[in-house]
């Protein structure tokens, strides 16, 4: 297949985003798999390149992604001015330029200049200082690109989606209702089929309360909201089970039996996920008409500029983005072919119908 054009937003320039980008793309064999397009500033890239001291990083500055080089790393200059880099510290400036990088990349993804978007980590504190009006990447991209998003954490065969994303715990329970649970299960089911090529996925849904409510003794959400949603979708053919008590579900290893898992709130899903896969996981935004992935770690301000960051998760985010984009193409082609599976008879021939038993 043609080499995909992978757009990369730089995230917070005071964090480890550009370090893991540089370390990953300095591998020529990795670069040969796709056409890399970094959204940021060639000056900022050069600054970080001097710190990381990678030898093989041939890049060319561009004003836009209209004409990309297929044998160099493309750096789209989203701004021309010099900026102050304060490694290890979130600031309004680092948030402002992270926002610019993301905006440029999302726009080019929307208009077809790139095929996949991989986002380096942002600081939510810095983004709020820069008046970024969203809790995180997922919410911004849902509004910018359309569709209904599902935050899905992926590591090999472990896939954990979230009903609520970046909400304070006190608000998460109030946000959960039956229509939302139904929608998130459907999004997970569709993504497992289209994005991961699983024909009949099995899905586990976790309860909200300790012991999944223990029959209503410790909360009623399981019986009033979650279980009715599961039953309704089961009747429509979705292979979904639950609600499961989260602690026993992961502690017993039961999670290994399912293609996808739906958690009710952020930490319920991400604590077990990162315990099992930290440094090798990927954040994928399912449900959108475009492919976006991200490493599972944050800006790591404490090690920024020290050349200590592990690029494994960022590298896996790139590879997963490529795999999902190709799976979507194959799914689309396969289902287009279904429409022409049976050839029409020529106009001068008549369908004689089924033979009688005596013929």
Protein Blocks (a to p, Z undefined) as FASTA:
>chain_A
ZZddddddebjaklmmlmmmmmmmmpmklmmmpccdddddfklmmmmmmmnopablcddd
dfbfkbccfkbccdddfbfbdcdddehiacfklmmmmmmmmmmmmmmmmnopafbdcddd
ddfklmmmnopabfblmlmmmmmngpjddddddehjbccddfbfcdcfklmmmmpcfklm
mmmmmmmmmmmmmmnopabacdddddfbehhlnnolnojklmmmmmmmmmmmmmnopace
ddddfklmmmnommmmpfbdcdfbfklmmmmmmmmmgoiaccddehiabdcdddfbdfkl
mlgoklpacfklmmmmmmmmmmmmmmmmmmmmmmmmmmmmpccddfkbccebjadfkZZ
